[in-house]
Amino acid sequence: MDAIGNIVWVREWDYVLTKLAVDSAGSVFVTRGDTLRKYTTNGAVSWSEPMLGINIDVEGNKLIVASDSVITMVTKSNGALVGSITVPDCEAVSITKAGEIYYTGAAGTGKLLNMNPVWFLSGLNGVSIDASATGVWIGKVIFESPDFNDSSLIALIDPMGNINYVDTMYKSRIMKVCNGYNNQPLIFSQFDFITIANDGFISAALFKPYIVYWDSYGVGFVLGKYNTQSIPKLGFSVPFWNTVNGWLGYWEGTKKCPGGAPFDISYKVYDTSFTPGNIIFIELSDVNGSFSQPTVIGALGTTNAQGQINCQLPSGLTNSPNYVIRIRSTSPVLSGAQTSINLQISAPLVPIALSGTGNTFCAKAESLSVVPGSYSQQWQKNGTNIIGAISTSYLPTTNGTYKCILTDDYGCSRASTNQITVNVLPLPSATITPTGSQEICKNDSVVVSVPANVNNTYQWYKGNILLSGQTANLYTAKSAGNYKAIVTGANGCTKTSSTYKLSVYKSTASAFGPTTFCAGGSVVLGSSNNGSISWLWKLNNVNIPGAVAQFYAATQAGTYKVLTTNANGCTSVTNAINVVVNCREGDETDLNNDLINYQLYPNPANEVVNIIWESTFEERVEISCIDVLGKTVIAQGVQVGNGDQNYKLNCSNLAAGVYIVRVSVADGVVVSKRLVVTK
């Protein structure tokens, strides 16, 4: 930050034990526990060295880094090691231009010169230390003091190790002491107030807090100026940074929106009083953080030294992360040196666009759109929300002025940067009205129509095929299909009707099993369930007596059809189904009397069937098993000799049904028998 508190540059380190020191040239030296780094005045890294350190200080050409047990001196130009020394304990360290190093910790306070011990006070242990022209200030915590609970001690030690001054701050817990104006210390302490002992040359009236901060646990952090001069100062009475959530603005992580709800800013004046006629202004910088032309966002006429001022951000702020806030008074004339952290106003500023080349168009022919982003959308017509219009685009259907309300991830809303007025031409009516049912009988028809208008033109389609010459507002449909009309109004706008689906009553028949089987078998035939209410089955075009159900079991060979009727009286004859009964048991053939005694048992069978015959000479026999569709399901060859033969045919893998078992020999003798397989 510069001399009046403006942020010049920012860098983040992801480490909790980060400490820094700044030399007179503005270079920044940072240690984060395991690394020492130098930043130039513009925030660039000059050099980086691995080095263990939890404290750091710089003065003149001297740069020191300290861990809890080692103090190290390095060069400022490149971080090269100059020297190091082990110490009993080091919680804080400070160096003078002369190279005197002072350190303090739980073990005590000591001094080094040229990296060599000079003196050590074991009874004076502290948590913070800073060198001055006349010695060194040290801060020490007195935990659980009997009279005042936790308290703090400050002491001034001269270069020889003599304690020149000691005082106590009651009900406090010191965190840091820095050398301030006139060799008096600046003090950071915990708890919400500090009282100074009335004896000695230090008066309570001279101790003025600059910033008081309460965290969520009720613990206060106080920065006090401990000097002999009264310096008028105006500023925030709560911190302008957020110690929990990082750089999120004055309101400690609460996102404010342009033109949103009002909010309060707390102020306080130190070391002076306001006089009658005083006005306090809360000012907002421009988009770049400059106060050359500030915007007043709150004002209060008051002489109270502290209070709150109600403020509100303007609604038209441009997106920028650089806005800051300051406080100014008129009597006396004071401008706060403090400014808020950058506000990062992020409410969306986005234009809308219209497709096409003009603002006059047919309804739903052109669309309004907004560039997608990290926000939600709500379209408005003439200032009123359009229900359900919450996407990045919208199709206008009526005349009006349209805009889009955008809301970002923080809940900040803003209207689009422009609005568009459109003249929307109405579409003609194109609602189809039929004159009958959507299912008609064969050879019947139905008339479909759209509203007639002498200024309109019409064109009918079946599916996507243009129906030539069909340009009236009605059409007579005779076949199944999807019909629609495209209507064109006098203004040139067209509208396509919804699709009218027309069907013609028709039924079909199907078989639920093989239509070829052996005598004694059957197959179930059925009609499609398409709204039919009666059925009449036919065999070879002759009605089958009593066959009036949706399903029929056919046992005879021939051609089957079914006549169906629906609730509207429409009739339909189904497709034909041919049933074949062609299986027969083969006659025994005896050319050489080889298979005259051919037997098949057991029959029916479910696992193994025996095939027995008598052979008079050695020969090869082919055995096959054929299903009712004529497909060979078993085929095996067997070499046999003279005498009785008994071949076992495994039928355990066959489905239940009727099969033909054939035995063939090389000289052409074939014998077939029917086998029934059960399960």
C-alpha positions as CSV (number, residue, x, y, z in Angstrom):
1,M,0.0,0.0,0.0
2,D,1.1,3.6,-0.5
3,A,1.5,6.3,2.2
4,I,-2.3,7.0,2.3
5,G,-3.4,3.4,2.3
6,N,-4.1,2.8,-1.4
7,I,-3.3,-0.8,-2.6
8,V,-0.5,-0.7,-5.1
9,W,-0.2,-4.5,-5.7
10,V,-1.3,-7.8,-4.2
11,R,0.3,-11.2,-4.1
12,E,-1.1,-14.4,-2.4
13,W,1.0,-17.0,-0.6
14,D,-0.7,-20.3,0.4
15,Y,1.0,-20.5,3.8
16,V,-0.1,-19.5,7.2
17,L,3.2,-18.5,8.7
18,T,4.0,-15.7,6.3
19,K,6.0,-12.7,7.6
20,L,7.4,-9.7,5.7
21,A,9.6,-6.7,6.0
22,V,9.9,-3.6,3.8
23,D,13.1,-1.5,3.3
24,S,13.3,2.2,2.7
25,A,13.4,1.7,-1.1
26,G,10.0,-0.1,-1.0
27,S,11.3,-3.6,-1.7
28,V,9.4,-6.3,0.2
29,F,11.1,-9.3,1.8
30,V,8.9,-12.3,2.7
31,T,9.4,-15.5,4.5
32,R,6.8,-18.2,4.6
33,G,8.5,-20.9,6.8
34,D,10.7,-22.5,4.2
35,T,11.3,-19.9,1.5
36,L,12.7,-16.4,1.5
37,R,11.6,-14.2,-1.4
38,K,12.2,-10.6,-2.5
39,Y,9.6,-8.5,-4.3
40,T,10.4,-5.3,-6.1
41,T,8.3,-2.1,-5.8
42,N,6.0,-3.3,-8.6
43,G,5.3,-6.7,-7.1
44,A,7.7,-8.7,-9.3
45,V,9.9,-11.4,-7.7
46,S,13.6,-10.4,-7.6
47,W,14.9,-13.6,-6.1
48,S,13.9,-16.6,-4.1
49,E,16.0,-18.8,-1.7
50,P,15.1,-21.8,0.4
51,M,15.4,-20.8,4.0
52,L,13.7,-21.7,7.3
53,G,12.2,-18.7,9.0
54,I,9.2,-17.5,10.9
55,N,10.4,-13.9,11.5
56,I,12.1,-11.3,9.3
57,D,13.4,-7.8,9.6
58,V,15.3,-5.3,7.4
59,E,17.1,-2.1,8.1
60,G,19.5,-0.3,5.8
61,N,21.6,-2.9,4.1
62,K,20.9,-5.5,6.8
63,L,18.4,-8.4,6.3
64,I,17.8,-11.1,8.9
65,V,15.6,-14.2,8.9
66,A,14.9,-16.1,12.1
67,S,13.5,-19.5,12.9
68,D,12.6,-20.5,16.5
69,S,16.3,-21.3,17.2
70,V,18.5,-19.9,14.4
71,I,19.0,-16.3,13.3
72,T,20.5,-15.8,9.8
73,M,21.8,-12.7,8.0
74,V,21.7,-12.6,4.2
75,T,22.5,-10.0,1.5
76,K,19.5,-7.9,0.2
77,S,20.7,-8.0,-3.4
78,N,20.6,-11.8,-4.0
79,G,19.8,-13.5,-0.7
80,A,23.3,-14.9,-0.3
81,L,24.2,-16.2,3.2
82,V,26.3,-13.8,5.4
83,G,26.2,-15.7,8.7
84,S,24.0,-17.4,11.2
85,I,23.9,-18.2,15.0
86,T,21.9,-20.5,17.2
87,V,19.9,-18.8,20.0
88,P,17.9,-20.3,22.9
89,D,14.5,-19.3,21.5
90,C,13.3,-16.7,19.0
91,E,9.7,-15.6,18.7
92,A,10.4,-12.1,17.4
93,V,13.5,-10.3,15.9
94,S,14.6,-6.8,15.0
95,I,17.7,-5.2,13.5
96,T,19.1,-1.6,13.5
97,K,21.0,0.2,10.8
98,A,24.2,-0.4,12.8
99,G,23.6,-4.1,12.5
100,E,22.5,-4.6,16.1
101,I,20.1,-7.6,16.3
102,Y,17.6,-7.9,19.1
103,Y,15.5,-11.0,19.6
104,T,13.0,-12.2,22.2
105,G,11.1,-15.4,23.0
106,A,10.1,-17.7,25.8
107,A,13.7,-18.1,27.1
108,G,14.3,-14.3,27.3
109,T,15.6,-11.3,25.4
110,G,19.1,-11.0,23.8
111,K,21.3,-8.8,21.7
112,L,23.7,-9.7,18.9
113,L,26.4,-7.7,17.1
114,N,28.2,-9.0,14.0
115,M,26.3,-12.3,14.7
116,N,27.9,-12.6,18.2
117,P,26.1,-12.5,21.5
118,V,26.4,-9.2,23.5
119,W,24.0,-9.8,26.3
120,F,20.9,-11.9,27.3
121,L,18.2,-11.2,29.8
122,S,16.6,-14.5,30.8
123,G,13.9,-13.0,33.0
124,L,12.4,-10.8,30.3
125,N,10.6,-13.0,27.8
126,G,8.4,-11.4,25.2
127,V,6.3,-12.1,22.1
128,S,7.2,-9.0,20.0
129,I,10.2,-6.7,19.7
130,D,11.2,-3.6,17.6
131,A,14.4,-1.5,17.8
132,S,14.3,2.3,18.2
133,A,16.9,5.0,18.2
134,T,17.3,4.8,21.9
135,G,16.9,1.0,22.4
136,V,14.3,-1.6,21.8
137,W,10.7,-1.9,22.7
138,I,9.5,-5.4,23.9
139,G,5.9,-6.7,24.4
140,K,5.1,-9.5,26.8
141,V,1.9,-11.3,27.7
142,I,1.0,-11.8,31.4
143,F,-1.4,-14.7,31.3
144,E,-4.1,-15.0,34.0
145,S,-3.0,-12.1,36.1
146,P,-4.9,-12.4,39.4
147,D,-6.5,-9.0,39.3
148,F,-7.0,-8.3,35.6
149,N,-7.1,-11.7,33.9
150,D,-4.8,-11.6,30.9
151,S,-2.7,-8.4,30.7
152,S,0.3,-7.1,28.7
153,L,3.6,-5.6,29.6
154,I,5.7,-3.2,27.5
155,A,9.3,-2.4,28.3
156,L,12.0,-0.1,26.8
157,I,15.6,-1.6,27.0
158,D,18.6,0.5,26.1
159,P,21.5,-0.8,23.9
160,M,23.4,-1.9,27.0
161,G,20.6,-4.2,28.2
162,N,19.2,-1.9,30.9
163,I,15.4,-1.7,31.4
164,N,14.6,2.0,31.2
165,Y,10.7,1.8,31.3
166,V,8.0,-0.7,32.1
167,D,4.2,-0.3,31.9
168,T,1.2,-2.6,31.9
169,M,-1.9,-2.7,29.7
170,Y,-4.7,-4.4,31.7
171,K,-7.3,-6.8,30.2
172,S,-5.3,-7.2,27.0
173,R,-3.1,-9.7,25.3
174,I,-0.3,-8.0,23.3
175,M,0.3,-9.3,19.8
176,K,2.9,-6.9,18.3
177,V,4.9,-3.8,19.2
178,C,6.4,-1.5,16.5
179,N,8.5,1.5,17.0
180,G,6.4,4.6,16.2
181,Y,6.5,8.4,16.3
182,N,9.0,10.0,18.7
183,N,10.4,6.6,19.7
184,Q,7.0,5.6,21.2
185,P,5.5,2.2,20.2
186,L,2.5,1.3,18.0
187,I,0.7,-1.6,19.8
188,F,-1.4,-4.4,18.5
189,S,-3.4,-6.2,21.2
190,Q,-6.2,-8.6,21.7
191,F,-9.5,-7.7,23.4
192,D,-11.8,-4.8,22.6
193,F,-10.1,-2.1,24.7
194,I,-6.8,-1.2,26.4
195,T,-6.4,0.9,29.6
196,I,-3.0,2.5,30.6
197,A,-1.8,2.9,34.1
198,N,-2.3,6.5,35.4
199,D,1.1,6.8,37.0
200,G,4.3,7.5,35.0
201,F,4.6,9.8,32.0
202,I,2.1,7.8,29.9
203,S,-1.5,9.1,30.1
204,A,-4.6,7.1,29.1
205,A,-5.8,10.1,27.1
206,L,-2.8,9.8,24.8
207,F,-3.7,6.2,23.8
208,K,-6.1,6.4,20.9
209,P,-7.3,3.3,19.0
210,Y,-7.3,3.6,15.2
211,I,-9.2,0.4,14.3
212,V,-11.3,-1.8,16.5
213,Y,-12.4,-5.2,15.1
214,W,-14.8,-7.7,16.6
215,D,-14.6,-11.2,15.2
216,S,-17.4,-13.8,15.4
217,Y,-16.2,-15.0,18.9
218,G,-16.4,-11.6,20.5
219,V,-12.6,-11.1,20.5
220,G,-11.4,-7.6,19.6
221,F,-8.2,-6.6,17.9
222,V,-7.0,-3.0,18.7
223,L,-4.4,-1.0,16.9
224,G,-3.4,1.9,19.1
225,K,-1.2,4.9,18.6
226,Y,1.0,5.4,21.6
227,N,2.6,8.9,21.3
228,T,2.7,12.4,22.7
229,Q,1.0,14.1,19.8
230,S,-2.7,14.3,18.9
231,I,-3.1,13.6,15.2
232,P,-6.7,14.0,13.9
233,K,-7.8,10.9,12.0
234,L,-11.1,9.9,10.4
235,G,-11.8,6.4,9.4
236,F,-13.8,3.2,9.6
237,S,-14.5,1.9,13.1
238,V,-14.6,-1.7,11.8
239,P,-11.7,-3.1,9.6
240,F,-11.7,-2.5,5.9
241,W,-10.4,-6.0,5.3
242,N,-11.8,-9.5,6.0
243,T,-9.6,-11.7,8.2
244,V,-11.6,-14.8,7.6
245,N,-12.6,-14.9,3.9
246,G,-9.8,-12.9,2.3
247,W,-10.2,-9.9,-0.1
248,L,-14.0,-9.7,-0.2
249,G,-14.7,-6.1,0.6
250,Y,-15.6,-3.8,3.5
251,W,-18.6,-5.8,4.6
252,E,-16.6,-8.9,5.6
253,G,-17.8,-11.2,2.9
254,T,-21.3,-9.9,2.4
255,K,-21.8,-9.2,-1.3
256,K,-23.5,-5.9,-2.1
257,C,-25.3,-5.4,-5.4
258,P,-25.6,-2.2,-7.4
259,G,-28.9,-0.5,-6.5
260,G,-29.5,-3.2,-3.9
261,A,-30.6,-3.0,-0.3
262,P,-29.2,-0.1,1.7
263,F,-26.4,-0.9,4.2
264,D,-24.6,0.9,7.0
265,I,-20.9,2.0,7.3
266,S,-19.5,2.7,10.7
267,Y,-17.2,5.8,11.2
268,K,-15.1,7.2,14.0
269,V,-12.9,10.3,14.4
270,Y,-9.8,10.2,16.7
271,D,-7.9,13.0,18.5
272,T,-10.3,15.8,17.5
273,S,-14.0,16.7,17.6
274,F,-16.5,17.6,15.0
275,T,-17.9,21.2,15.1
276,P,-21.4,22.4,14.3
277,G,-22.4,22.2,10.7
278,N,-20.2,19.1,10.1
279,I,-21.3,16.7,7.3
280,I,-19.8,13.3,6.9
281,F,-19.8,11.9,3.3
282,I,-19.3,8.3,2.3
283,E,-17.7,8.4,-1.2
284,L,-17.4,5.7,-3.9
285,S,-14.5,5.9,-6.3
286,D,-14.7,5.7,-10.0
287,V,-14.4,2.4,-11.9
288,N,-10.6,2.6,-11.6
289,G,-10.5,3.3,-7.9
290,S,-9.8,7.0,-8.3
291,F,-11.5,9.7,-6.1
292,S,-10.9,12.5,-8.7
293,Q,-14.7,12.5,-9.3
294,P,-16.2,10.5,-6.4
295,T,-19.8,9.5,-6.1
296,V,-21.5,10.2,-2.7
297,I,-23.4,7.0,-1.6
298,G,-24.3,8.2,1.9
299,A,-24.2,11.4,4.0
300,L,-25.0,12.5,7.6
301,G,-24.9,15.9,9.3
302,T,-23.6,15.1,12.8
303,T,-21.1,16.2,15.5
304,N,-21.0,12.7,17.0
305,A,-17.5,11.3,17.1
306,Q,-18.7,7.9,15.9
307,G,-21.8,6.3,14.4
308,Q,-23.2,4.8,11.3
309,I,-24.2,6.2,7.9
310,N,-26.8,4.6,5.7
311,C,-25.5,4.1,2.1
312,Q,-26.6,2.6,-1.1
313,L,-24.7,1.7,-4.3
314,P,-25.8,3.3,-7.6
315,S,-27.7,0.9,-9.9
316,G,-25.7,1.6,-13.0
317,L,-22.2,0.7,-11.9
318,T,-20.0,-0.7,-14.6
319,N,-18.5,-4.1,-13.9
320,S,-15.1,-3.6,-12.2
321,P,-13.0,-5.1,-9.4
322,N,-11.5,-1.7,-8.6
323,Y,-14.2,0.3,-6.7
324,V,-13.2,1.5,-3.2
325,I,-15.0,3.6,-0.5
326,R,-13.6,6.4,1.7
327,I,-14.9,8.7,4.4
328,R,-14.8,12.6,4.3
329,S,-15.9,15.3,6.8
330,T,-16.4,19.1,6.4
331,S,-15.8,20.5,9.9
332,P,-13.0,19.9,10.4
333,V,-12.0,19.1,6.8
334,L,-10.7,15.5,7.0
335,S,-10.4,12.7,4.4
336,G,-9.8,9.3,5.8
337,A,-6.5,7.8,4.9
338,Q,-8.1,4.4,4.9
339,T,-10.1,3.1,2.0
340,S,-12.1,-0.1,1.7
341,I,-10.8,-3.1,-0.1
342,N,-11.9,-3.4,-3.7
343,L,-15.6,-4.0,-3.9
344,Q,-15.5,-6.1,-7.1
345,I,-18.9,-5.1,-8.4
346,S,-20.0,-8.0,-10.6
347,A,-23.7,-7.4,-11.5
348,P,-24.1,-8.4,-15.1
349,L,-24.0,-5.7,-17.8
350,V,-25.1,-7.5,-20.9
351,P,-27.0,-6.5,-24.1
352,I,-29.7,-8.4,-25.8
353,A,-29.9,-9.1,-29.5
354,L,-32.6,-9.7,-32.1
355,S,-32.1,-12.2,-34.9
356,G,-33.1,-11.2,-38.5
357,T,-32.8,-7.9,-40.2
358,G,-35.7,-5.9,-38.9
359,N,-38.0,-5.3,-35.9
360,T,-41.1,-6.3,-37.8
361,F,-41.6,-10.0,-38.3
362,C,-44.1,-12.9,-38.1
363,A,-44.7,-14.4,-34.6
364,K,-42.0,-16.9,-33.5
365,A,-40.0,-16.2,-36.7
366,E,-37.3,-14.2,-35.0
367,S,-35.7,-14.7,-31.5
368,L,-34.3,-12.5,-28.8
369,S,-31.1,-13.7,-27.2
370,V,-28.6,-12.9,-24.5
371,V,-25.0,-14.1,-24.3
372,P,-24.9,-17.0,-21.8
373,G,-22.9,-16.4,-18.7
374,S,-22.7,-17.2,-15.0
375,Y,-26.2,-15.8,-14.3
376,S,-29.8,-16.7,-14.7
377,Q,-32.3,-14.9,-17.1
378,Q,-35.9,-13.6,-16.8
379,W,-37.4,-12.0,-19.9
380,Q,-39.8,-9.1,-19.6
381,K,-42.4,-7.6,-21.9
382,N,-43.3,-3.9,-21.2
383,G,-41.7,-4.3,-17.8
384,T,-43.6,-7.4,-16.7
385,N,-42.1,-10.9,-16.3
386,I,-43.0,-13.4,-19.0
387,I,-43.9,-16.6,-17.2
388,G,-41.5,-19.4,-18.0
389,A,-39.2,-17.2,-20.2
390,I,-36.0,-18.0,-18.3
391,S,-33.6,-19.3,-21.0
392,T,-31.0,-17.4,-22.9
393,S,-33.4,-16.9,-25.8
394,Y,-37.1,-16.0,-26.3
395,L,-39.5,-16.1,-29.3
396,P,-41.8,-13.0,-29.3
397,T,-45.4,-13.7,-30.2
398,T,-46.9,-10.2,-29.6
399,N,-45.9,-6.6,-30.0
400,G,-44.1,-4.9,-27.2
401,T,-40.8,-3.8,-25.7
402,Y,-38.6,-6.6,-24.4
403,K,-35.6,-6.8,-22.1
404,C,-33.9,-9.4,-20.0
405,I,-33.2,-9.3,-16.2
406,L,-29.9,-11.1,-15.4
407,T,-28.9,-12.3,-12.0
408,D,-25.3,-13.3,-11.2
409,D,-24.0,-16.0,-8.8
410,Y,-24.1,-13.5,-5.9
411,G,-27.8,-12.7,-6.4
412,C,-27.2,-9.3,-8.0
413,S,-29.7,-8.5,-10.7
414,R,-29.7,-5.9,-13.4
415,A,-31.7,-5.3,-16.6
416,S,-29.9,-5.8,-19.9
417,T,-28.1,-2.7,-21.2
418,N,-30.7,-2.3,-23.9
419,Q,-34.3,-3.1,-24.7
420,I,-35.8,-3.9,-28.1
421,T,-39.3,-2.9,-29.3
422,V,-40.8,-5.3,-31.9
423,N,-43.8,-5.3,-34.2
424,V,-45.0,-8.9,-34.3
425,L,-47.3,-9.9,-37.2
426,P,-50.0,-12.4,-36.2
427,L,-50.1,-15.9,-37.6
428,P,-53.2,-17.2,-39.4
429,S,-55.4,-19.8,-37.7
430,A,-54.5,-23.3,-38.7
431,T,-56.4,-25.6,-36.4
432,I,-57.6,-28.8,-38.1
433,T,-61.2,-29.9,-37.6
434,P,-62.3,-33.4,-38.9
435,T,-65.9,-34.3,-39.9
436,G,-65.6,-37.8,-38.7
437,S,-63.6,-40.4,-36.8
438,Q,-59.8,-40.7,-37.2
439,E,-60.4,-44.4,-38.2
440,I,-62.6,-45.0,-41.3
441,C,-63.9,-48.1,-43.1
442,K,-62.2,-49.2,-46.3
443,N,-63.5,-47.2,-49.3
444,D,-64.9,-44.5,-46.9
445,S,-63.4,-40.9,-46.5
446,V,-63.3,-38.1,-43.9
447,V,-63.2,-34.3,-44.6
448,V,-60.5,-32.3,-42.7
449,S,-60.5,-28.5,-42.7
450,V,-58.9,-25.4,-41.2
451,P,-60.8,-22.1,-40.7
452,A,-61.6,-20.4,-44.0
453,N,-60.5,-16.8,-44.7
454,V,-60.8,-15.2,-48.1
455,N,-57.4,-13.5,-47.6
456,N,-55.6,-16.8,-46.8
457,T,-54.0,-19.4,-49.0
458,Y,-53.8,-23.1,-48.3
459,Q,-51.7,-26.1,-49.2
460,W,-52.4,-29.7,-47.9
461,Y,-49.7,-32.3,-47.3
462,K,-49.8,-36.1,-46.7
463,G,-46.7,-36.6,-44.6
464,N,-44.1,-34.4,-46.2
465,I,-45.5,-34.9,-49.7
466,L,-47.4,-32.0,-51.3
467,L,-50.9,-32.9,-52.4
468,S,-51.1,-31.3,-55.9
469,G,-54.1,-29.1,-56.4
470,Q,-55.3,-29.3,-52.8
471,T,-55.3,-25.6,-52.0
472,A,-58.7,-25.2,-50.4
473,N,-59.3,-24.8,-46.7
474,L,-60.6,-28.4,-46.6
475,Y,-59.5,-31.8,-47.9
476,T,-61.2,-35.2,-48.4
477,A,-58.9,-37.9,-47.1
478,K,-59.5,-41.5,-48.2
479,S,-56.3,-43.4,-47.2
480,A,-54.4,-43.8,-44.0
481,G,-51.7,-41.2,-43.4
482,N,-50.7,-38.0,-41.6
483,Y,-52.3,-34.9,-43.0
484,K,-51.5,-31.3,-42.4
485,A,-52.1,-27.9,-43.9
486,I,-49.9,-24.8,-44.3
487,V,-51.9,-21.6,-44.1
488,T,-50.5,-18.3,-45.4
489,G,-52.2,-15.1,-44.3
490,A,-52.5,-11.8,-46.1
491,N,-49.5,-10.4,-44.2
492,G,-47.3,-13.2,-45.6
493,C,-47.0,-15.1,-42.3
494,T,-47.5,-18.8,-42.5
495,K,-48.5,-21.4,-39.9
496,T,-48.5,-25.2,-40.1
497,S,-51.4,-27.0,-38.6
498,S,-51.0,-29.9,-36.2
499,T,-50.9,-33.3,-37.8
500,Y,-54.1,-35.2,-38.3
501,K,-53.5,-38.9,-38.3
502,L,-56.0,-41.0,-40.3
503,S,-56.2,-44.8,-40.3
504,V,-58.3,-47.2,-42.3
505,Y,-59.8,-50.2,-40.4
506,K,-57.9,-53.3,-41.2
507,S,-57.2,-56.6,-39.3
508,T,-54.5,-59.2,-39.8
509,A,-54.2,-62.9,-38.8
510,S,-51.1,-64.7,-37.5
511,A,-50.1,-68.2,-36.4
512,F,-48.8,-68.9,-32.9
513,G,-46.7,-71.9,-33.8
514,P,-45.7,-74.0,-36.9
515,T,-48.3,-74.3,-39.6
516,T,-47.0,-77.6,-40.8
517,F,-47.5,-80.6,-38.5
518,C,-48.5,-84.2,-38.4
519,A,-52.0,-85.5,-38.3
520,G,-53.4,-85.1,-34.9
521,G,-51.6,-81.9,-34.3
522,S,-52.8,-78.3,-34.4
523,V,-51.8,-74.7,-34.5
524,V,-53.4,-71.6,-32.8
525,L,-54.4,-68.8,-35.2
526,G,-55.4,-65.3,-34.0
527,S,-56.6,-61.9,-35.2
528,S,-54.9,-58.6,-34.3
529,N,-56.5,-56.6,-31.5
530,N,-57.3,-53.4,-33.4
531,G,-60.7,-52.5,-32.0
532,S,-62.5,-55.5,-33.5
533,I,-65.7,-56.7,-31.7
534,S,-66.6,-59.8,-33.7
535,W,-64.8,-62.5,-35.6
536,L,-65.8,-65.2,-38.2
537,W,-63.1,-67.8,-39.2
538,K,-63.1,-69.3,-42.7
539,L,-61.4,-72.4,-44.1
540,N,-60.9,-72.4,-47.9
541,N,-63.4,-69.4,-48.0
542,V,-66.1,-71.4,-46.2
543,N,-67.3,-70.3,-42.8
544,I,-66.3,-72.6,-39.9
545,P,-69.3,-73.2,-37.7
546,G,-68.9,-71.8,-34.2
547,A,-65.4,-70.2,-35.0
548,V,-66.4,-66.7,-33.8
549,A,-63.7,-65.9,-31.3
550,Q,-60.5,-63.9,-31.7
551,F,-58.5,-67.1,-31.6
552,Y,-59.0,-70.5,-33.4
553,A,-57.1,-73.8,-33.1
554,A,-56.7,-75.2,-36.7
555,T,-56.3,-79.0,-37.0
556,Q,-57.0,-79.4,-40.7
557,A,-54.9,-78.5,-43.7
558,G,-56.1,-75.6,-45.8
559,T,-56.3,-71.8,-46.1
560,Y,-57.6,-69.9,-43.1
561,K,-58.9,-66.3,-43.0
562,V,-61.1,-64.3,-40.5
563,L,-63.7,-61.7,-41.1
564,T,-63.7,-59.0,-38.4
565,T,-66.0,-56.1,-37.5
566,N,-65.3,-53.0,-35.3
567,A,-67.7,-50.8,-33.2
568,N,-68.3,-48.5,-36.2
569,G,-69.5,-51.4,-38.4
570,C,-66.4,-51.5,-40.5
571,T,-65.4,-55.0,-41.8
572,S,-62.1,-56.5,-42.8
573,V,-61.0,-59.8,-44.1
574,T,-57.5,-60.7,-42.9
575,N,-54.6,-62.2,-44.8
576,A,-54.6,-65.9,-45.5
577,I,-52.7,-68.5,-43.5
578,N,-51.9,-71.9,-45.1
579,V,-51.8,-74.9,-42.8
580,V,-50.1,-78.1,-44.0
581,V,-50.6,-81.6,-42.5
582,N,-48.1,-83.7,-44.3
583,C,-46.4,-86.0,-41.9
584,R,-47.0,-89.8,-42.4
585,E,-45.3,-92.9,-41.0
586,G,-43.3,-94.6,-43.7
587,D,-44.2,-98.0,-45.0
588,E,-41.7,-100.7,-44.3
589,T,-39.7,-101.5,-47.4
590,D,-38.2,-105.0,-47.8
591,L,-35.9,-105.4,-50.7
592,N,-33.4,-107.7,-49.0
593,N,-35.4,-108.5,-45.9
594,D,-32.7,-106.7,-43.9
595,L,-35.1,-104.5,-41.8
596,I,-38.2,-106.5,-41.8
597,N,-38.2,-106.6,-37.9
598,Y,-37.4,-102.9,-37.4
599,Q,-38.8,-101.8,-34.0
600,L,-38.8,-98.4,-32.1
601,Y,-39.5,-98.4,-28.3
602,P,-40.4,-97.0,-25.9
603,N,-42.7,-94.7,-27.9
604,P,-43.5,-92.1,-26.7
605,A,-40.1,-91.6,-25.2
606,N,-38.4,-88.7,-23.3
607,E,-34.7,-89.7,-22.9
608,V,-33.6,-92.8,-24.9
609,V,-35.4,-94.8,-27.6
610,N,-34.2,-98.2,-28.8
611,I,-34.0,-99.0,-32.5
612,I,-33.9,-102.7,-33.1
613,W,-33.4,-104.6,-36.4
614,E,-31.7,-107.8,-37.7
615,S,-28.8,-107.5,-40.1
616,T,-27.6,-110.4,-42.3
617,F,-24.2,-109.0,-43.2
618,E,-21.8,-106.2,-42.3
619,E,-22.9,-102.8,-43.5
620,R,-23.1,-99.1,-42.6
621,V,-26.5,-97.8,-41.5
622,E,-27.5,-94.1,-41.4
623,I,-29.9,-93.1,-38.6
624,S,-31.7,-89.7,-38.7
625,C,-34.4,-87.9,-36.7
626,I,-36.5,-85.3,-38.5
627,D,-38.9,-82.7,-37.0
628,V,-42.3,-81.7,-38.3
629,L,-40.8,-78.9,-40.4
630,G,-38.5,-81.4,-42.3
631,K,-35.4,-80.3,-40.5
632,T,-32.9,-83.1,-39.6
633,V,-32.2,-82.7,-35.9
634,I,-30.1,-85.9,-35.4
635,A,-27.9,-87.6,-38.0
636,Q,-25.6,-90.4,-37.1
637,G,-23.8,-93.2,-39.0
638,V,-23.3,-96.7,-37.5
639,Q,-21.2,-99.7,-38.7
640,V,-23.0,-103.0,-37.9
641,G,-22.3,-106.7,-38.4
642,N,-24.5,-109.9,-38.7
643,G,-27.3,-110.5,-36.2
644,D,-29.7,-108.5,-34.1
645,Q,-28.9,-104.8,-33.7
646,N,-30.0,-102.5,-30.9
647,Y,-29.1,-98.8,-31.3
648,K,-29.9,-96.4,-28.5
649,L,-31.0,-92.9,-29.8
650,N,-30.6,-90.1,-27.3
651,C,-33.6,-87.8,-27.5
652,S,-33.2,-86.0,-24.2
653,N,-32.2,-82.7,-25.9
654,L,-35.2,-82.8,-28.2
655,A,-38.3,-80.6,-27.6
656,A,-41.6,-82.3,-27.0
657,G,-43.3,-83.0,-30.3
658,V,-43.7,-85.5,-33.2
659,Y,-40.6,-86.6,-35.1
660,I,-39.8,-89.1,-37.9
661,V,-37.0,-91.6,-37.3
662,R,-35.4,-93.1,-40.4
663,V,-33.0,-96.0,-40.8
664,S,-31.2,-96.2,-44.2
665,V,-28.7,-98.8,-45.5
666,A,-26.3,-98.6,-48.4
667,D,-28.4,-100.6,-50.8
668,G,-31.3,-98.1,-50.7
669,V,-33.5,-99.7,-48.1
670,V,-35.2,-97.0,-46.0
671,V,-37.6,-97.5,-43.1
672,S,-39.4,-94.7,-41.3
673,K,-41.4,-94.7,-38.1
674,R,-43.0,-91.8,-36.1
675,L,-41.6,-91.0,-32.7
676,V,-43.4,-89.0,-30.0
677,V,-41.1,-87.2,-27.6
678,T,-42.6,-86.1,-24.2
679,K,-41.1,-84.0,-21.4
